[in-house]
Amino acid sequence: YEEKLTLALADPDSMPMIMAVGSMNGAIVSSAEAGAFWDLNEFIKDSAAYPNLSQANENVNKALTIDGQLIGIYRARPIGRNGIGYRKDWADKLGLSEPKTIDDIYNMMYQFTYGDPDGNGKDDTYGVALCKYTGPFDIMQTWLGCGNGWVEKDGQLVPVHQTEEYMEALHWFKKMYDDGLVYKDWAVRDTATWADSVKNGECGMLRILGG
């Protein structure tokens, strides 16, 4: 589909009236800068004609705006759609309240690993479920101040892996590994079976995606 979309964008005369896209890729941005799309600002912000669309979060519309022109209608999702879910029954058993800080989360993972949350008297649980998919780390690094792939510093775009915040996140992640809060082979575990360790009572936390 992406290939067909790119080909369609290359020839405005062949473009369909409406297109569904998953991300604002380079081809779309270039086409928008060339004036290939209608500016929807005056339509979407008409609360009488579009009472629901006109209430869209400005940050969402900003992500769909190129050179001041709103070129698309958003797909409704929670703004904060990525997060970490945890087993509340384990937390309650261990007397842990809802985590509010990074230290709270780390302590919860530690207690899930070493506090015998399943009550079987065995050292057989881990703090968080991970796999070779990097999504959980992508979330965790933002807790330390990393950007989403890129950050702006002194007027320049800088890859996050070149920032001090990213290095701090790596050290935090390594400490989690060294402390045994994740299983040793997490980096080779299959994404398809990622959540199984939570379902079978092995892990107490999992990265969740809403919407």
Residue pairs with C-beta under 8 A, 6 or more apart in sequence:
2 22
2 25
5 19
5 21
5 27
6 27
8 14
8 15
8 16
8 19
9 15
9 27
9 28
9 30
9 31
9 36
10 27
12 31
12 36
15 36
21 28
21 72
24 63
24 64
28 71
29 66
31 37
32 66
32 67
32 69
32 71
33 66
33 67
37 69
37 71
37 72
38 71
39 68
39 69
39 70
39 71
40 69
40 70
40 71
40 72
40 73
41 69
41 70
43 49
43 50
44 50
44 53
44 54
44 56
44 61
44 70
44 73
45 54
46 54
47 54
47 55
53 73
56 74
57 79
59 79
60 74
60 79
61 70
61 74
63 74
64 70
64 71
64 72
64 73
64 74
65 71
76 211
77 210
77 211
78 210
78 211
81 209
81 210
81 211
82 135
82 138
82 139
82 207
82 208
82 209
82 210
83 139
83 207
83 208
83 210
84 105
84 128
84 136
84 139
84 205
84 206
84 207
84 208
85 205
85 206
85 207
85 208
86 99
86 108
86 112
86 204
86 205
86 206
87 112
87 117
87 198
87 204
87 205
90 96
90 112
90 117
90 118
90 204
91 97
91 98
91 108
91 204
93 117
93 119
94 111
94 112
94 115
94 117
96 107
96 108
96 111
97 104
99 105
99 107
99 108
102 143
102 144
102 172
105 143
106 172
106 176
108 127
108 204
108 205
109 127
109 128
109 176
109 181
109 204
109 205
110 127
110 179
110 181
111 117
112 125
112 126
112 127
112 128
112 181
112 203
112 204
112 205
113 125
113 126
113 127
113 179
113 180
113 181
114 123
116 122
116 123
116 125
117 125
117 204
118 124
118 125
118 201
124 202
125 201
125 202
125 203
125 204
126 180
126 181
126 182
126 183
126 197
126 202
126 203
126 204
127 176
127 181
127 182
127 203
127 204
127 205
128 136
128 176
128 181
128 182
128 203
128 204
128 205
128 206
129 194
129 195
129 197
129 198
129 202
129 203
129 205
129 206
129 207
130 136
130 182
130 183
130 186
130 187
130 189
130 194
131 186
131 189
131 190
131 191
131 193
131 194
132 186
132 187
132 188
132 189
132 190
132 191
133 191
133 194
135 207
135 209
136 207
137 169
137 173
139 207
140 169
140 172
140 173
141 160
141 165
141 166
141 169
142 148
143 169
144 165
144 166
144 168
144 169
144 172
145 165
145 168
146 160
146 163
146 165
146 166
146 169
147 160
147 163
148 160
149 159
149 160
150 157
150 158
150 159
150 160
151 157
151 158
151 160
151 163
152 158
153 163
160 166
176 182
177 186
183 189
183 197
194 206
195 206
197 203
198 204
198 205
198 206
